[in-house]
Amino acid sequence: MSTRLLPGAEASHTGTGPSGSFAITGSGLHVPPTVVTNEEITRVTHRNGDWITSRTGIRERRRLAPDLATSDMCLAAALPALRASGTDARDLDAVIVASYTQDQPMPSTSVMLKDALGAQRALALDVSQAACASGIHALLIASHLLHNPCFRHVLVVGADCASRIISPTDRTAGVFFGDAAAAAVLSRTETEGAGLLAYDIGSELSYAVQVPAGGSRRPASTESVSSGGHYVVMDGRAVWDTATHRLPESIGNAVGRAGLTPQDIDHYFLHQANLNILQAAQRRLGIPASRMPVTLDELGNTGSAGVFTALHRVVGRGGLRPGDTSVICGIGAGFHWGTLVLRQP
C-alpha cells in the first residue's frame, strides 16, 4: 500500500522560528563497542563487501550487547553532553528522546532516562513514529519549549537499536543499520537573533519503509512473529527517490525562509542514511563536502541518532563557533522529512 503526491505537490509546512534564543551548549555520543564489518554482513546477506561500500559508503556499523537496551545508550550519550554543557541534570526542564526502538511500549523511554539522570522536575517527552526523522521533530519541539521563559535547559537524545528489528538475512535493511545514541543540550540565551531561524517540515504517506506488525492493526501473535512481521521492511529505490528529491527541496525552503542561501550555511548536519544521498544533496545545493560531516562510514544508518552524530562530530571538537549557521535535516519512514536552520549565539 502506498500513496504518492504528484511531483512538485505541496507537502510541507515552512515557517520561521519563535522569538527567543538558545544555544547548543554541549553534545555527547555513545557507540557500542561491538563492530560489525561489511565482511561479516556479507556472510549472512551474501552482498559483496565492495558493493556495500560503493552503494552506501558504509564500511562498518555497531551492535548493542544483548543485555542492554536503547535507554542504556541514551544515558551513556546524555552524561557527556551534560558535562560538556556544564548543566546539572537537576536543572533540566525537559528530556526529549527521539527513537523508534524504545525499550518497551510502556513506560516511556524518556521517563526511564529522566529517572536514570535524576532530572526530577524535567518534562519527559518521546518522539518516535517519524523514525529516522524523529530527531528533527524533537529539536523543533525543544526550540519551541525554549521560547517559554519557564524552560532554560532541554536535553534532546536521538538513539536507535535497529539491530533488534532487522532480519539478519535482509539483503537491504541488514546492510544499512547500526546502533548508536547521541545527545545535545539546548540552553536559553539572551542573545538576539540566535537559535531557530526557520524550518520546513513535510510528510506524505508511504509504506515503503515499515514494521508491519506490533500495532493495533496487526497485534503481536505467534503468526506475526513467525512470519517476520516485526522486522523492518524497506524499499531501497523508493527511499532513494524520495530522499534525493525531498532533502534538497526542504533545505532550500528552510534556508530561503531564513533569508539565506545554501552557500551562506556553515554546517550541514544531515541524516546519515547513505553516502550517495548525501553527495547528491551536496551537488544539488552547490556546497563543499567539508561543510557536511559524515559518520555513516563507521556507524552506518543510526536512525534517530544520525543527525546528532554528525552534530557531535563538529560540536565535540569545538567547531561550532559564535555566529555559525547550521542546517539540520533528515528523512524517515512515513515518509517524514524536515529541515531546521539554526544560528549559534
C-alpha positions as CSV (number, residue, x, y, z in Angstrom):
1,M,0.0,0.0,0.0
2,S,1.3,3.5,-0.8
3,T,0.1,6.9,-1.8
4,R,2.2,9.3,-3.8
5,L,1.8,13.0,-4.3
6,L,2.2,14.5,-7.8
7,P,5.7,15.8,-8.5
8,G,6.0,19.2,-7.1
9,A,2.9,19.0,-4.9
10,E,3.0,20.9,-1.7
11,A,3.7,18.5,1.2
12,S,5.5,20.6,3.8
13,H,5.0,23.4,6.3
14,T,7.6,26.2,6.3
15,G,8.0,28.8,8.9
16,T,10.3,31.0,11.0
17,G,11.4,30.2,14.4
18,P,9.8,31.6,17.6
19,S,11.1,34.6,19.2
20,G,13.6,33.8,22.0
21,S,17.2,32.5,21.5
22,F,19.0,29.4,22.5
23,A,22.5,27.8,22.1
24,I,23.7,24.3,21.6
25,T,25.8,24.2,24.7
26,G,27.0,20.5,24.7
27,S,26.9,17.2,22.8
28,G,27.6,13.6,23.6
29,L,27.9,10.3,21.7
30,H,27.8,6.7,22.6
31,V,28.5,3.8,20.2
32,P,28.5,0.2,21.4
33,P,32.0,-1.5,21.3
34,T,31.0,-4.4,19.1
35,V,31.9,-3.6,15.4
36,V,30.3,-5.4,12.5
37,T,32.2,-5.1,9.3
38,N,31.0,-5.4,5.7
39,E,32.8,-8.8,5.5
40,E,30.7,-10.1,8.4
41,I,27.5,-8.7,6.8
42,T,28.4,-10.4,3.6
43,R,28.3,-13.9,5.3
44,V,24.6,-13.6,6.1
45,T,23.3,-11.2,3.3
46,H,25.5,-12.5,0.5
47,R,26.1,-9.0,-0.5
48,N,29.7,-8.3,-1.8
49,G,31.6,-6.0,0.7
50,D,32.8,-3.8,-2.1
51,W,29.2,-3.5,-3.4
52,I,28.0,-2.4,0.1
53,T,30.7,0.3,0.3
54,S,30.1,1.6,-3.2
55,R,26.3,1.7,-2.9
56,T,26.1,3.0,0.7
57,G,29.5,4.4,1.8
58,I,29.2,2.2,4.9
59,R,32.3,0.2,5.9
60,E,31.2,-0.9,9.4
61,R,28.4,-0.5,12.0
62,R,28.0,-1.1,15.7
63,R,25.8,-3.6,17.6
64,L,24.4,-3.2,21.1
65,A,25.1,-6.0,23.6
66,P,22.1,-8.3,24.1
67,D,21.7,-7.4,27.8
68,L,21.4,-3.7,27.1
69,A,18.6,-1.5,25.6
70,T,18.1,1.9,23.9
71,S,17.7,3.7,27.3
72,D,21.2,2.5,28.3
73,M,22.6,4.1,25.2
74,C,20.6,7.3,25.8
75,L,22.1,7.6,29.3
76,A,25.7,6.9,28.0
77,A,25.3,9.8,25.4
78,A,23.4,12.2,27.8
79,L,26.0,12.2,30.5
80,P,28.9,13.6,28.5
81,A,26.5,16.1,26.8
82,L,25.5,17.4,30.2
83,R,29.2,17.6,31.3
84,A,30.2,19.5,28.1
85,S,27.4,22.0,28.6
86,G,28.0,22.5,32.3
87,T,24.4,21.6,33.1
88,D,23.4,19.6,36.1
89,A,20.6,17.0,35.4
90,R,18.6,18.6,38.2
91,D,18.4,21.8,36.2
92,L,16.9,20.2,33.1
93,D,13.5,21.5,32.2
94,A,12.8,18.8,29.6
95,V,14.2,15.5,28.4
96,I,13.2,14.5,24.9
97,V,14.1,11.1,23.4
98,A,13.8,10.5,19.7
99,S,13.7,6.8,18.9
100,Y,11.7,4.2,17.0
101,T,13.3,1.3,19.1
102,Q,12.0,2.2,22.5
103,D,12.8,-0.2,25.4
104,Q,9.2,-1.3,25.5
105,P,5.8,0.1,24.6
106,M,5.2,1.4,28.2
107,P,6.6,3.0,30.2
108,S,8.3,5.6,28.0
109,T,12.0,5.7,27.3
110,S,12.2,9.4,28.2
111,V,10.9,8.7,31.7
112,M,13.5,5.9,32.1
113,L,16.2,8.3,31.0
114,K,14.9,11.1,33.2
115,D,14.9,8.7,36.2
116,A,18.4,7.4,35.5
117,L,19.7,11.0,35.2
118,G,18.0,12.2,38.4
119,A,16.3,15.0,36.4
120,Q,13.3,15.0,38.7
121,R,11.5,18.1,37.6
122,A,12.0,17.7,33.8
123,L,9.2,17.3,31.4
124,A,9.6,13.9,29.7
125,L,8.7,13.5,26.0
126,D,9.1,10.7,23.4
127,V,9.1,11.3,19.7
128,S,9.0,8.0,17.7
129,Q,6.9,7.4,14.7
130,A,8.8,9.7,12.4
131,A,11.5,7.0,12.5
132,C,14.9,8.5,11.4
133,A,13.3,12.0,11.2
134,S,12.2,11.9,14.8
135,G,15.4,13.8,15.8
136,I,14.3,16.7,13.6
137,H,10.8,16.7,15.3
138,A,12.4,16.5,18.7
139,L,14.7,19.5,18.1
140,L,11.8,21.5,16.7
141,I,9.8,20.8,19.9
142,A,12.8,21.7,22.0
143,S,13.2,25.0,20.2
144,H,9.6,26.0,20.9
145,L,9.8,24.9,24.5
146,L,12.7,27.3,25.0
147,H,10.5,30.1,23.7
148,N,8.8,29.7,27.1
149,P,10.7,31.6,29.9
150,C,10.0,28.6,32.2
151,F,12.4,26.5,30.2
152,R,16.1,27.1,30.3
153,H,17.8,23.8,29.5
154,V,16.5,21.0,27.3
155,L,18.2,17.7,26.7
156,V,17.5,16.0,23.3
157,V,18.7,12.5,22.7
158,G,18.5,10.5,19.4
159,A,19.0,6.8,19.9
160,D,18.2,3.6,18.0
161,C,18.9,0.0,18.3
162,A,17.9,-1.1,14.8
163,S,19.7,-4.4,15.1
164,R,16.7,-5.6,17.3
165,I,14.2,-5.1,14.5
166,I,16.2,-6.0,11.4
167,S,16.2,-9.5,10.0
168,P,19.8,-10.7,9.9
169,T,19.4,-12.0,6.4
170,D,17.7,-9.0,5.0
171,R,19.8,-8.0,1.9
172,T,18.6,-4.4,2.0
173,A,17.9,-3.3,5.6
174,G,20.6,-5.6,7.0
175,V,23.3,-3.7,5.2
176,F,22.5,-0.2,6.4
177,F,21.6,0.0,10.1
178,G,23.8,0.3,13.1
179,D,23.1,1.0,16.8
180,A,24.1,4.3,18.5
181,A,22.9,7.3,20.6
182,A,23.9,10.9,20.5
183,A,22.7,13.9,22.6
184,A,22.6,17.7,22.6
185,V,21.8,20.2,25.3
186,L,20.0,23.3,24.2
187,S,20.1,26.3,26.6
188,R,18.2,29.5,26.6
189,T,20.2,32.6,26.0
190,E,19.5,36.3,25.9
191,T,21.4,36.9,22.7
192,E,19.2,38.2,19.9
193,G,18.9,36.5,16.5
194,A,20.1,33.1,17.6
195,G,18.5,29.7,17.9
196,L,15.9,28.5,15.3
197,L,15.8,30.9,12.4
198,A,13.5,28.8,10.1
199,Y,12.1,25.3,9.5
200,D,10.5,23.2,6.8
201,I,8.6,20.0,7.9
202,G,6.9,17.7,5.5
203,S,5.3,14.3,5.1
204,E,3.5,12.0,2.7
205,L,2.0,8.6,3.4
206,S,4.1,5.7,2.1
207,Y,4.6,2.1,3.3
208,A,7.9,1.8,1.5
209,V,9.6,1.6,4.9
210,Q,7.6,-0.1,7.6
211,V,7.3,-2.5,10.5
212,P,4.0,-4.3,9.6
213,A,3.2,-5.9,12.9
214,G,3.0,-5.0,16.6
215,G,0.3,-2.3,16.4
216,S,-3.4,-2.2,16.7
217,R,-4.0,-3.3,13.1
218,R,-1.8,-6.4,13.4
219,P,-1.1,-7.1,17.0
220,A,1.7,-9.3,18.1
221,S,0.9,-13.0,17.8
222,T,2.6,-16.3,17.1
223,E,1.8,-15.8,13.4
224,S,3.2,-12.2,13.3
225,V,6.5,-13.4,14.9
226,S,6.9,-16.5,12.8
227,S,6.3,-14.5,9.6
228,G,8.8,-11.8,10.5
229,G,6.2,-9.1,10.8
230,H,8.1,-7.3,13.5
231,Y,11.2,-6.7,11.3
232,V,11.7,-3.5,9.2
233,V,10.7,-3.9,5.5
234,M,12.4,-1.4,3.2
235,D,12.1,-0.5,-0.5
236,G,15.6,1.0,-1.2
237,R,14.6,2.5,-4.5
238,A,11.7,4.4,-3.0
239,V,13.9,5.7,-0.2
240,W,16.5,6.9,-2.7
241,D,13.9,8.6,-5.0
242,T,12.2,10.4,-2.1
243,A,15.3,11.4,-0.2
244,T,17.2,12.8,-3.2
245,H,14.1,14.9,-4.1
246,R,12.8,16.0,-0.7
247,L,16.0,16.7,1.3
248,P,17.4,19.4,-1.1
249,E,13.9,20.8,-1.6
250,S,13.3,21.0,2.2
251,I,16.8,22.6,2.8
252,G,16.1,25.2,0.1
253,N,12.7,26.0,1.6
254,A,14.0,26.5,5.1
255,V,17.2,28.3,4.1
256,G,15.2,30.7,1.9
257,R,12.7,31.3,4.7
258,A,15.6,32.3,6.9
259,G,16.7,34.9,4.3
260,L,19.9,32.9,3.4
261,T,21.3,30.9,0.6
262,P,22.7,27.4,0.8
263,Q,26.2,28.8,0.4
264,D,25.7,31.0,3.5
265,I,25.3,28.0,5.8
266,D,28.4,27.0,7.7
267,H,27.5,23.4,8.7
268,Y,25.1,20.8,7.3
269,F,24.1,18.0,9.7
270,L,22.2,15.6,7.6
271,H,20.7,12.2,8.4
272,Q,23.4,9.6,7.9
273,A,21.5,7.2,5.7
274,N,23.6,6.7,2.6
275,L,26.7,8.5,1.4
276,N,25.4,8.7,-2.2
277,I,22.3,10.5,-0.9
278,L,24.5,13.0,1.0
279,Q,26.6,13.6,-2.0
280,A,23.6,14.1,-4.3
281,A,22.3,16.7,-1.9
282,Q,25.7,18.3,-1.7
283,R,25.9,18.6,-5.5
284,R,22.4,19.9,-5.9
285,L,23.0,22.6,-3.2
286,G,26.4,23.5,-4.6
287,I,28.2,23.3,-1.3
288,P,31.7,21.9,-0.4
289,A,31.9,18.5,1.2
290,S,33.8,20.0,4.1
291,R,30.6,21.6,5.4
292,M,28.8,18.2,5.6
293,P,30.4,15.8,8.2
294,V,30.0,12.1,7.6
295,T,29.7,9.4,10.3
296,L,27.9,6.7,8.4
297,D,31.1,5.2,7.1
298,E,31.9,3.9,10.6
299,L,28.5,3.8,12.2
300,G,26.0,3.0,9.4
301,N,22.5,4.4,9.4
302,T,21.9,5.0,13.1
303,G,18.3,6.2,12.7
304,S,17.2,9.0,15.0
305,A,20.8,9.3,16.2
306,G,22.1,10.1,12.8
307,V,21.8,13.9,12.7
308,F,23.1,14.1,16.3
309,T,26.2,12.0,15.5
310,A,27.1,14.5,12.7
311,L,26.4,17.4,15.1
312,H,28.7,15.9,17.7
313,R,31.4,15.5,15.1
314,V,31.6,19.3,15.0
315,V,30.4,20.4,18.4
316,G,32.6,17.9,20.2
317,R,35.7,19.3,18.6
318,G,34.8,23.0,19.3
319,G,33.9,23.6,15.6
320,L,30.6,25.3,16.2
321,R,31.7,28.9,16.5
322,P,29.7,32.0,17.7
323,G,27.5,33.2,14.8
324,D,27.8,30.0,12.8
325,T,24.7,28.9,10.9
326,S,23.7,25.2,10.7
327,V,21.2,23.1,8.8
328,I,19.9,20.0,10.5
329,C,18.0,17.8,8.1
330,G,16.6,14.3,8.0
331,I,14.1,11.9,6.4
332,G,12.4,8.9,7.9
333,A,9.7,6.3,7.3
334,G,6.3,7.5,6.7
335,F,7.7,9.5,4.8
336,H,8.6,12.3,7.2
337,W,11.3,14.8,6.4
338,G,12.4,18.2,7.8
339,T,15.0,20.9,8.0
340,L,15.9,23.3,10.8
341,V,18.1,26.4,10.3
342,L,20.0,27.4,13.5
343,R,22.3,30.2,14.4
344,Q,24.8,29.7,17.3
345,P,24.9,32.8,19.5
